[in-house]
Every structure is written in structure tokens, then in C-alpha cells.
Amino acid sequence: MFDDRKARLAFIGAGAFATNSLCPNLHKVPQIDLVAICDLDEEKARRNARNFGAREVYTDAEKMLDKQEPDGVFVIGPAPMQYEVAPIVLDRGIPVYVEKPSANTSSEAKELAELAEANGTWGQCGFMKRFAYVYQMAQQIMQREQFGDLNMVTIHFGQGPYPQIWGIDSAKRAMLIGQLCHLFDLTRFFGGDVARLSALYREVTETQFAFLVNLQFESGAIGQLDLNGLETKQGFRDIREWVKLVGVESHIICDGMQSLRWLPGEDWIDFPEHTGRFEYSFDPAWTGISNSRANFGYLGEVRHFALRCLREAEGGPDLWDSYEALRIGEAIYEATETGDVVEL
């Protein structure tokens, strides 16, 4: 039987990220009924309501929640705003979606996760990389017997200068919180919880620096993170990212969140001899999905929130995952300051 139930969702926050990265996906998810948008700037709220089909506009979040009684609420803004506003939603027992990270510190993120549980609800955190096509494919390959156990994770992320944001005391700490938390969550997505780590740090200017992190997972697998704001001129435009996952006689390489190569353990052709093994590859055309919000995970995370609000999906990156990602960032900062191995 066809199920036409819709999740009655609302937005608090009509800034650039909500407008450009999340709202454009709403019409692609038939299970979403966008009931309202709230922003302190009424004109921004009206613009997004007009462009994305919300029926009502508010400048007062409490009033919106009283009148609309939504099934779930997106609270989208800088981390300090989310930490302040998300409890208004959670205190009513309503699921909340916040962008990454949920707060500036792991202790604040823990407060939000505990508040959700205390009110019998949950929160999703916008770690969209978990929903990116190539990373979803990699997860599926890793479950195959041919891949074997995961033994090593290597992640490279490079961009240009990173600014000091959100009242954080340095750009170094700000990048660990505001940007690299994505990579820390991706590390856990593939490798599980981190047991311990050490780190080196190289600073060229206050906004241009690099981290080299060695880590060991609780599973016993090992990993290395090469993270920097040095290799390009434009901070948020010319980003380079790749991930290598090593199993047993098999490995996966994901490049640029767009392509994937898998080298399985067994040859799949007998002739010609001595040619080496062949790879499976995924490399979409730019005219297809390679430059889409679906490919990079934004559509998937919005759909997942709606389906979970309808109790048609489970799991996904939650408020506890935000806490764990921030803990890794804080451990890296500590390791670069002290030179010690930090236990998590």
C-alpha cells in the first residue's frame, strides 16, 4: 500500500548555508511538508518561504513551535547559535537537525545529546559526508568478504587559509572545530572509535597551518590524517580530499568525494598473464551527478532526517557523533601543544 505520510518540518535559520545547501533539497524529498521558516530577519524568512514553499513565516521560534507543532526542526546557524537555540526544540521533545558541529566544545555538544535523551527525543548532526555516494559505496565494499578486516585509514584534506570564527580564540582551534570535524566524523564512520592519537603541527601564518595525526582505533586498526590550510590559495573553493581504506590484500581509494577505485584481492581475468590485478571504478560524468547535492550527501542527510521523523529510518549521524568528533579535535589540539600521546 502506498504510504503518503509526510514529515511536518520547520526551519529556524534562513542564512546562507540553510538557503544554499539544505533548502534546495526539500522538493526532492516527497516525504517532507515544509510548514514554516523562522528567522530573526523577517525578510530572509519570507524569501526562503517563497523560494522553497513554506506556508508560514515567523521571527519568534517559540511562537512557531506553539502554533505549528512540527515533527522535526532544522536549527541551522553558527555552532554557538545552535547550542543556544536547539534546546528550545529539544525541551519540547521534538527531534532537531543541527549543522556540524552542534556546538563549539565537546562538553557543550554532550549537553545537547543528553538533553535530547532526557526529553525522549534525538538530534541529527549534518555530517553530510556519510551520505556522499562514494563513501556509501566504500562502506558497502568494506562489508564484503573480499575486502577483509579494515586495517588502515588514511585521509588527506587540504585547502587554503582558514579564518578565526565563532568567537574561538585562534584559527588553529577554529579549523579543528568548524571544518575538520567533518573529517573526524568520517574517520569514525569508517574506522570506529579512536582509542589514542598523537599529532604534529606546522604553522606558517595564523591562518595557514598543517596537522599530521597518527591514530589507533579501538579495533586495533591504525590511521593517519593529513590536514592542512596550506596547499591552495582559496580557503573554501580549492579543496582537495581523498580517503584510502586498506583491508587484507585489498584497498579502496575515494578521491574528491566524486570517484572511487577498488582493488579486490583476486584477479578476475586469466589472460594475458602477469598483468596484475584490475580495479573496479566509479567516475561519474560532470553532466550526470558529479556536481550535485545528492553526490555530496546533502540530499541524503535531508531525506534521512525526514524519514527518521516518520520512524521509517534509524541511525545516522547524531548529537553524540558531534560530541565524539569534537573530542578528536580537542585531543589533536592537546597533542600538538604537549607532544604527548592522548588517550580518548
C-alpha positions in Angstrom: 0.0 0.0 0.0 1.3 3.4 -0.9 2.3 5.5 2.1 1.8 9.2 1.6 2.6 10.3 5.1 4.7 13.5 5.2 7.0 14.8 8.0 5.9 18.3 9.0 9.3 20.0 9.2 10.3 23.6 10.1 13.4 25.7 9.8 15.0 28.0 12.3 17.6 29.9 10.5 17.5 31.3 6.9 21.1 32.2 6.4 23.5 31.3 3.6 24.1 27.6 4.5 20.4 26.8 5.0 19.5 28.6 1.8 22.2 27.2 -0.5 22.9 23.7 0.8 19.9 22.4 2.6 16.7 24.0 1.4 17.2 23.2 -2.3 16.8 19.5 -1.4 13.4 19.8 0.2 11.4 19.5 -3.0 13.3 16.3 -3.9 12.0 14.5 -0.8 8.3 13.8 -1.2 8.0 12.9 2.5 8.6 16.5 3.5 5.9 19.1 4.2 7.7 22.4 5.0 5.3 24.1 7.4 7.3 27.1 8.4 10.5 29.1 8.4 11.7 31.3 11.2 14.5 33.8 11.3 15.1 37.0 13.3 15.4 38.7 9.9 11.9 38.5 8.6 12.8 39.3 5.0 15.2 36.3 4.9 12.5 34.1 6.3 10.0 35.4 3.7 12.5 34.9 0.9 13.1 31.3 1.8 9.4 30.6 2.4 8.7 32.0 -1.1 11.5 30.1 -2.8 11.1 26.8 -1.0 7.4 26.5 -0.4 6.9 27.1 3.4 3.4 28.1 4.3 4.2 30.3 7.3 6.9 32.8 8.4 7.9 33.6 11.9 10.5 35.7 13.7 9.8 34.0 17.1 10.9 30.4 17.4 8.7 29.7 20.5 5.6 31.0 18.7 6.3 28.9 15.6 6.7 25.8 17.7 3.5 26.5 19.7 1.4 27.0 16.5 2.9 24.5 14.1 3.8 21.6 16.4 6.3 20.2 13.8 7.5 16.7 13.6 11.1 17.9 13.4 13.0 21.2 13.2 16.2 22.2 11.4 18.2 24.6 13.5 20.8 26.0 11.2 23.4 28.6 12.0 26.9 29.0 13.6 27.6 26.5 16.3 27.1 28.9 19.2 23.6 29.8 17.8 22.7 26.1 17.5 23.9 25.4 21.1 21.6 28.2 22.3 18.5 27.5 20.1 18.4 23.7 19.8 17.4 23.3 23.5 14.2 25.3 22.7 13.2 22.4 20.4 14.6 19.5 22.4 12.8 20.7 25.6 9.6 20.0 23.7 10.6 16.5 22.8 10.9 17.4 19.1 13.7 16.0 17.0 16.3 18.5 15.9 18.7 18.7 13.0 21.8 20.9 13.5 24.7 21.5 11.3 28.2 20.3 12.1 29.3 20.7 14.8 26.4 21.1 17.1 28.4 23.4 19.5 31.9 24.8 19.9 33.1 22.3 22.5 32.6 18.7 23.3 31.2 19.5 26.7 28.5 21.7 25.1 27.8 19.0 22.5 27.4 16.5 25.3 24.9 18.7 27.0 22.7 18.7 23.8 23.0 15.0 23.4 22.0 14.4 27.0 19.2 16.9 26.8 17.7 15.1 23.8 17.8 11.8 25.6 16.3 13.4 28.8 13.3 14.6 26.7 12.8 11.3 24.9 13.9 12.6 21.5 17.0 12.7 19.3 19.0 15.0 17.1 20.8 14.6 13.8 24.1 16.4 13.0 24.9 17.5 9.5 27.8 15.2 8.7 26.8 15.0 5.1 29.9 13.1 4.0 28.3 9.9 5.5 25.7 10.3 2.8 28.1 11.0 -0.1 27.8 8.4 -2.8 31.5 7.3 -2.9 31.6 7.0 0.9 28.4 5.0 0.9 29.9 2.7 -1.8 33.1 2.3 0.2 31.1 1.2 3.3 29.3 -1.4 1.2 32.5 -2.7 -0.3 34.0 -2.9 3.2 31.2 -5.3 4.2 32.2 -7.8 1.5 34.3 -10.8 2.4 36.8 -10.0 -0.3 37.8 -6.8 1.5 38.7 -8.4 4.8 39.0 -6.5 8.1 39.8 -2.8 7.9 43.5 -2.3 8.9 44.4 1.2 7.9 42.6 4.5 7.2 44.4 7.4 5.6 42.7 10.7 4.9 44.0 13.8 3.2 42.2 17.2 3.4 43.8 20.4 2.1 42.5 23.8 1.4 43.6 27.5 1.7 43.7 29.8 4.7 41.2 29.2 7.5 39.7 32.2 9.4 39.1 32.7 13.1 35.3 32.2 13.6 32.5 31.8 16.1 34.4 33.6 18.9 37.0 30.8 19.0 40.4 32.0 20.3 42.5 31.0 17.3 42.2 30.0 13.7 44.1 26.8 14.6 41.4 25.8 17.0 38.6 27.1 14.8 39.6 24.9 11.9 39.6 21.8 14.1 36.1 22.7 15.2 34.4 24.3 12.2 35.9 22.4 9.3 38.0 19.4 10.3 35.2 17.9 12.5 33.8 16.6 9.1 37.0 14.6 8.7 37.0 13.4 12.2 33.5 12.1 11.8 34.4 10.4 8.5 37.3 8.8 10.3 34.9 7.2 12.8 32.4 6.4 10.0 35.0 4.1 8.5 37.2 3.1 11.4 35.0 3.3 14.5 36.0 4.9 17.8 39.6 6.2 18.2 41.5 4.9 21.2 44.6 7.2 21.1 46.4 9.7 18.9 49.5 11.8 18.5 49.9 14.8 16.3 52.5 17.2 14.8 51.7 20.8 13.9 53.3 23.2 11.4 52.3 26.9 11.4 53.2 29.3 8.5 50.8 32.1 9.4 48.0 32.5 11.9 45.6 31.2 9.2 47.8 28.8 7.3 48.9 25.7 9.0 49.0 21.9 8.9 48.3 18.9 11.2 49.7 15.4 10.8 47.9 13.0 13.0 48.6 9.3 13.8 45.9 7.4 15.5 44.8 3.9 16.6 41.2 2.7 16.6 39.7 0.7 19.4 39.5 -2.2 16.9 43.3 -2.2 16.6 43.4 -0.7 13.1 45.6 2.4 12.6 45.2 5.6 10.7 46.8 8.8 9.6 45.2 12.2 8.9 47.0 14.8 6.7 45.0 18.0 7.3 46.1 21.5 6.2 45.2 25.0 5.2 48.4 25.5 3.1 48.1 23.8 -0.2 45.7 26.2 -2.0 45.1 29.9 -2.2 41.3 30.0 -1.8 40.2 28.6 1.5 36.7 27.2 0.7 37.0 26.8 -3.0 40.0 24.7 -4.0 39.6 21.9 -1.5 41.4 18.5 -2.1 40.1 15.4 -0.3 40.9 11.8 -0.6 40.5 8.7 1.5 42.3 5.3 1.4 40.9 2.3 3.2 43.2 -0.8 3.5 41.7 -4.2 4.1 43.6 -7.5 3.5 45.1 -7.8 0.0 42.5 -5.1 -1.0 42.1 -1.4 -0.8 39.7 1.4 -1.7 40.6 5.0 -2.8 37.9 7.7 -2.8 39.0 11.0 -4.5 37.4 14.4 -4.3 34.1 12.9 -3.0 33.4 12.0 -6.6 35.3 9.0 -7.7 36.1 5.6 -6.2 38.6 2.8 -7.1 38.5 -0.6 -5.5 41.3 -3.2 -5.9 39.9 -6.5 -4.8 42.1 -9.4 -3.7 41.5 -11.8 -6.5 42.3 -11.5 -10.2 39.2 -11.6 -12.3 40.8 -12.5 -15.7 43.2 -15.2 -16.6 44.8 -13.8 -19.8 47.1 -12.1 -20.5 49.3 -13.4 -17.8 51.3 -11.3 -15.4 49.4 -8.1 -16.0 48.5 -7.5 -12.4 45.0 -7.1 -10.9 42.2 -4.9 -12.3 40.3 -2.2 -10.4 36.6 -1.5 -10.2 36.0 2.2 -10.6 33.2 4.8 -10.2 33.9 8.0 -12.0 30.7 9.9 -13.0 30.4 12.4 -15.8 30.1 16.1 -14.8 26.9 16.2 -16.8 25.5 13.5 -14.6 25.7 13.5 -10.8 29.3 14.6 -10.2 28.4 18.2 -9.4 25.2 17.6 -7.4 24.0 18.0 -3.8 23.0 14.3 -4.0 26.5 13.2 -4.8 28.0 15.1 -1.9 25.4 13.9 0.6 23.2 17.0 1.2 20.1 15.4 -0.3 20.7 12.1 1.6 21.0 13.8 5.0 17.8 15.8 4.5 15.9 12.7 3.4 17.3 10.7 6.3 16.0 13.3 8.8 12.6 13.3 7.3 12.3 9.5 7.2 13.6 9.2 10.8 11.0 11.8 11.9 8.4 9.4 10.3 10.1 6.4 12.0 10.9 5.0 8.6 14.7 5.2 9.2 17.1 4.7 12.1 20.6 5.7 13.0 22.7 8.2 11.1 25.0 10.9 12.5 23.5 12.1 15.7 24.3 14.6 18.5 26.6 12.0 20.1 28.6 11.8 16.9 29.1 15.6 17.1 30.4 15.1 20.6 32.9 12.4 19.5 34.1 14.4 16.5 34.8 17.4 18.8 36.6 15.2 21.2 39.0 14.1 18.5 39.7 17.8 17.5 40.3 18.7 21.1 42.7 15.7 21.5 44.6 16.8 18.4 45.0 20.3 19.8 46.2 18.9 23.1 48.7 16.6 21.3 50.2 19.4 19.3 50.5 21.6 22.4 52.1 18.9 24.7 53.7 16.5 22.3 52.1 13.6 24.2 50.0 10.7 23.1 46.4 11.5 24.0 44.1 8.7 25.2 40.4 9.1 24.2 
